[in-house]
C-alpha cells in the first residue's frame, strides 16, 4: 500500500507488471498440468502420507482410557477415597483428545485440497490454459517475487520456481 499511496521514493521494493506476474502463474499451472500422471502420483502419495498420520487410532485409545479412568473415579468417590489425581489425568486426556480432533480436522482439509488439485489436473492435463482469476484463487496459495524469479505455491503446498 505504501508504494500506491506515497510513490516509489518511499517503497524501494521492485514492482512487477501484472502481465509478467500472470505469465509466471500460468507457466506454473501449465507445468503442473504437463506433469500429468506423474504429478497426480506425487499428490496421491501426499494424500497417503496425510492419511498415514491420521489421529483416529489415538483418539480411540484416549476414549477407551477415559472410560476406564471415569469408572475408576466413580469407584474411588463411592469409597470416599482421594481422586484428585485422577481428575487431573482425565482433564489432561480430554485436552489431548481435543488437540487430536483439531489436528484430524486440519489433515482432512489438507486431504481435500490435494484431491481438488488432482481432479483439476485430470480434467485439464491435455490443455494449455489462459489466465483465469477464479482458477488462480482456487489453486494458488501465494506467489513470492524474487529479483530474478517467482516461486508459485499451490494450495496443497507444492512450490514451483519460474
C-alpha positions as CSV (number, residue, x, y, z in Angstrom):
1,X,0.0,0.0,0.0
2,X,2.8,2.4,0.7
3,X,4.0,2.4,-2.9
4,X,0.5,3.2,-4.1
5,X,-0.1,5.9,-1.5
6,X,3.3,7.6,-1.4
7,X,5.2,6.5,-4.5
8,X,8.4,4.6,-5.3
9,X,10.6,7.1,-3.3
10,X,9.2,5.6,-0.1
11,X,8.9,1.9,-1.2
12,X,12.1,0.6,-2.7
13,X,10.7,-2.9,-3.5
14,X,10.7,-4.0,-7.1
15,X,7.4,-3.7,-8.9
16,X,6.2,-6.5,-11.2
17,X,3.9,-5.8,-14.1
18,X,0.6,-7.7,-14.0
19,X,1.3,-9.4,-17.3
20,X,4.7,-10.7,-16.0
21,X,3.0,-12.0,-12.8
22,X,0.1,-13.6,-14.7
23,X,2.6,-15.2,-17.1
24,X,4.6,-16.7,-14.3
25,X,1.4,-18.0,-12.6
26,X,0.1,-19.6,-15.8
27,X,3.5,-21.1,-16.6
28,X,3.5,-22.8,-13.2
29,X,-0.1,-24.0,-13.7
30,X,0.7,-25.3,-17.2
31,X,3.8,-27.0,-15.9
32,X,1.7,-28.7,-13.2
33,X,-0.7,-29.9,-15.9
34,X,2.2,-31.0,-18.1
35,X,3.3,-33.2,-15.2
36,X,0.0,-35.0,-15.6
37,X,0.1,-38.6,-14.3
38,X,3.5,-38.0,-12.5
39,X,2.1,-35.0,-10.7
40,X,-1.1,-36.9,-9.8
41,X,1.0,-39.8,-8.4
42,X,3.0,-37.3,-6.3
43,X,-0.2,-35.8,-4.9
44,X,-1.7,-39.2,-4.2
45,X,1.5,-40.1,-2.3
46,X,0.9,-36.8,-0.3
47,X,-2.6,-38.0,0.5
48,X,-1.4,-41.3,1.7
49,X,1.2,-39.6,3.9
50,X,-1.6,-37.4,5.3
51,X,-3.9,-40.4,5.9
52,X,-1.0,-42.3,7.4
53,X,-0.7,-39.6,10.1
54,X,-4.4,-39.9,10.9
55,X,-5.2,-39.5,14.6
56,X,-8.3,-41.7,14.6
57,X,-6.5,-44.6,16.4
58,X,-5.0,-42.3,19.0
59,X,-8.4,-40.7,19.7
60,X,-10.0,-44.1,20.0
61,X,-7.3,-45.2,22.5
62,X,-7.8,-42.0,24.6
63,X,-11.6,-42.6,24.6
64,X,-11.0,-46.1,25.9
65,X,-8.7,-44.9,28.6
66,X,-11.1,-42.1,29.5
67,X,-13.9,-44.6,30.1
68,X,-11.6,-46.7,32.3
69,X,-10.5,-43.7,34.3
70,X,-14.0,-42.4,34.8
71,X,-15.1,-45.8,36.1
72,X,-12.2,-45.8,38.5
73,X,-13.1,-42.3,39.5
74,X,-16.6,-43.3,40.4
75,X,-15.3,-46.3,42.5
76,X,-12.9,-44.0,44.4
77,X,-15.6,-41.4,45.0
78,X,-18.1,-44.1,46.2
79,X,-15.4,-45.4,48.7
80,X,-14.7,-41.8,49.9
81,X,-11.1,-42.1,48.7
82,X,-8.9,-39.3,47.2
83,X,-9.5,-39.0,43.5
84,X,-8.0,-35.6,42.7
85,X,-5.0,-37.1,40.8
86,X,-7.5,-39.0,38.6
87,X,-9.4,-35.8,37.8
88,X,-6.2,-34.2,36.7
89,X,-5.4,-37.2,34.5
90,X,-8.8,-37.2,32.9
91,X,-8.5,-33.4,32.2
92,X,-5.1,-34.0,30.5
93,X,-6.6,-36.8,28.4
94,X,-9.5,-34.6,27.3
95,X,-7.2,-31.8,26.4
96,X,-5.0,-34.3,24.4
97,X,-8.2,-35.7,22.6
98,X,-9.3,-32.2,21.7
99,X,-5.9,-31.4,20.3
100,X,-6.0,-34.6,18.2
101,X,-9.5,-33.8,17.0
102,X,-8.4,-30.4,15.8
103,X,-5.3,-31.9,14.1
104,X,-7.5,-34.5,12.4
105,X,-9.8,-31.8,11.0
106,X,-6.8,-30.0,9.7
107,X,-5.5,-33.1,8.0
108,X,-8.9,-33.7,6.5
109,X,-8.9,-30.2,5.0
110,X,-5.4,-30.7,3.5
111,X,-6.5,-34.0,2.0
112,X,-9.5,-32.2,0.4
113,X,-7.3,-29.5,-1.2
114,X,-5.0,-32.2,-2.6
115,X,-7.9,-34.1,-4.1
116,X,-9.2,-30.9,-5.7
117,X,-5.9,-30.3,-7.3
118,X,-5.7,-33.9,-8.6
119,X,-9.2,-33.5,-10.1
120,X,-8.1,-30.3,-11.7
121,X,-5.1,-32.0,-13.3
122,X,-7.1,-34.9,-14.5
123,X,-9.6,-32.6,-16.2
124,X,-7.1,-30.3,-17.8
125,X,-3.9,-32.3,-18.3
126,X,-4.1,-32.1,-22.1
127,X,-4.9,-28.3,-22.3
128,X,-2.9,-25.2,-22.1
129,X,-4.8,-22.6,-20.0
130,X,-5.1,-18.9,-20.2
131,X,-5.1,-16.7,-17.1
132,X,-8.3,-17.1,-15.1
133,X,-8.6,-15.2,-11.8
134,X,-11.1,-17.6,-10.3
135,X,-8.9,-20.6,-11.1
136,X,-5.8,-18.9,-9.7
137,X,-7.6,-18.0,-6.4
138,X,-8.8,-21.6,-6.2
139,X,-5.5,-23.4,-6.6
140,X,-2.7,-20.9,-5.8
141,X,-1.8,-20.2,-2.2
142,X,0.7,-17.4,-2.8
143,X,3.3,-16.0,-5.1
144,X,6.7,-14.9,-3.9
145,X,8.5,-12.4,-6.1
146,X,12.3,-12.5,-6.2
147,X,14.7,-10.4,-8.2
148,X,15.2,-13.0,-10.9
149,X,12.4,-15.5,-10.5
150,X,9.0,-16.3,-8.9
151,X,8.0,-19.0,-6.5
152,X,4.4,-20.1,-7.0
153,X,2.9,-22.1,-4.1
154,X,-0.2,-24.2,-4.9
155,X,-2.7,-24.8,-2.1
156,X,-1.7,-28.3,-1.3
157,X,1.8,-27.0,-0.6
158,X,3.6,-27.7,-3.8
159,X,6.0,-25.0,-4.8
160,X,7.3,-24.3,-8.3
161,X,10.1,-21.9,-9.3
162,X,9.5,-19.9,-12.5
